[in-house]
Structure formats: structure tokens, C-alpha cells
Amino acid sequence: MLGTWESDPLGEGEFPTIPSFCYMEKAVISHVGQPMLNFTFCASNPETGKPLHRECGFIRVKPGTSQVAFICAQNIGVVEVEEGEVQGEQLTLTSHSLSRMSFAKEPYVQQISRTFRLTPEGKLEQTVSMATSTQAMAPHLRVTYKKVTS
């Protein structure tokens, strides 16, 4: 997963309460010598380049196990801890705890699950589902990245 990745093709978003959309995303995943990775995901409008959603945080591995924690802060005021495990080339995570700023707009995100998968072609796929205070868990984002730097 280490390196800089860019969406190719465009990422796709959907949710029952909003119109479908496309986005570009750059993912940077780095290592600083600890049993964890640092990450940033920066989405932008594919037509204008205008910044959209941002996420940053850490992917921490419990030493000697396949257990993983995904600690993430989002620019919409959501902070989450997702936990899961690595199985082969796939990392599957589900929110363990989720907090939001006091003035977040409704509907509130209440649960998130995501999967990362390295494909045989060397691409990285991410899918995200979420539940809000008004909508049950449903698919939200799908993006495939190609590696642009190691």
C-alpha cells in the first residue's frame, strides 16, 4: 500500500439521499518506521480541481496479528476509529467508534465500513459504505487507484 496513488478511472459516489457523483482522489500512504502507516486521501472535483473531501490518519497493525486499526480525521468534522483485519491482499474495516464536531450538519454519519484490496494488476481499490441518522448502511464510494510513486 505504500506510495502515492491516483484514481484511475474517476471515483464514483452514491447514497440513497444524494445524487450520484464522480471525483478524483490522490492517496498518499507512507511509513515512518513504527508499526503503522500514515495516510492522506484528498478528493477533488474532476472538472474544476476544487478540493472536496479530505481524510488523514494512521493505519496501525497489532504486532504479531492480522488485526488493524484505521484512525481517521475528516474535514467534515468526523473522527473515527475503524478496526478489522488483513486477509491476503484485502483489508476489511468497520467503525468501532465515531465522533463529530458539535455543529456538524444532519444527517449524522453513524457507522462506516471500508475495504481496501490490492488487485493482481497492482491497483488499489477502496470501497466505503456508511449509515447515517436517517439511512441504513448503504454503499457510498468506490475508487480504484493506480500507483504513481513508490
N, C-alpha and C positions, 0 to 999 in steps of 0.2 A: 504493500500500500504506500510505501514511501515515495515521495516525489511530488511533482506538480502535474495536475490533471485538468483537462478542459473538456466540457461537454461536447460530445460529437456522436450523434446529432444533438439538436437542442433538447433540453429537458422539457418534460410535459407535466403540467399540474392540473388537478381536478379536485373537486369536492362537491358534494350534493348541494351546497348552499352558495356556490360561486360559479361563474363561467370558466370553462377550460382556458388554459393559457400555456404559452411556451416561454422558456427562459434560457439564458446562457449561464454557465456556472464554472468557476475556477475553484479547484480544491487543492490546497497545499497541505501535505502531511509530512511532518518532519520528526526527527528523533534527536534527543539531547543526551543520550547515554543513561537514562533511567528506564525502569520497566514500563514505559509509556510512550505514546506518540502525541505530538501536538498537531492540531488541525485548524484550518480556517476554510469555510465554504462561503464564497461570495457570488451571489446570483445577481444578474443584471438583465435589463430589457434588451432583447436581441436586436431591436430596430434602432433604439436610441442610445444604448450603452448605459442608460441611467441605472445607478445602483438600486437593488431591491433588497432581498433578504440576506442577512449575514449571520453566520454561526461560527463560534470559535470555542476551543476547549481542548480536552485531553481524552485519549483512549488509553486506559490503564489495564494491564494484564495482571491477574493474580499469579505470582510466580509459581511455577510447577503445575499449573492447571490450564484448562481451556476457557476459564471464566474471564470475562471482560467487563469493564465499566466504561461508559461513554459519558463524559461530563461536559455539558454544553451550555453556553450562554448565547442567547439570540437577541438581535437588535430590536425585536418586538417586545422585549421585556420579560421573556420566558427564560427560566434557568431550569435545566433538567439533569437528572441522572438516569441513564438507561443502563440496564445490565443484561448480559446474555453470555453467549459462548461462541467460540470459533469451532466450526466443524469443517474440516478440509479447507476449501477455498472460500467459505462463507462465514460471515459474522452476522448473527441474528440478535437483535436487542429489543427490549421493551422497557418503557419508562418505569422506574422504581419510585421516583419522587419528582415532583414538578412544582415550581413556584412561579409567581408572576408579580410584576410591579403593581402597586395599588391602583394605578389609573389605566391599567390595560383595558382595551375595549372588548366588549362582548361580541360574539360568544367566546367564552374562555376555553383555551386548549386544556383538556383534562388528561389525555393519555396520548403517547406517541410510541410507535414501533417502527423499526427500520432494519433493513437488511443491506449489507454490503456483500458483493460477490465478485471475485476475480474470475474473468472468463478465460477459456483456453486461448483466445486470441490476444490476451494481455490487456483487456479493457477492464475497467472497474465499474460495476453497476451499483446504484443505490436506489432503493425504493423506500418510501415513507408512507405510513398510514397514520391517521390521527382520529381522536374523538374530541368533541367539544361539548360545552354545556347544553347544546341544542341538537347534536348529531352523534349518533353511534359511530364506532370505529369504521373508517372507510378509507380506501386508497386516496392518497393526496399527491405524491410526487414520484416521478420515475426519471432517472437520468443515467446515461452511460457516458463515462469519461474515457478519453484516450490520454495516455501518459505523454507529457511534453518535455519533462526533465526528470532525471533520476534524483 
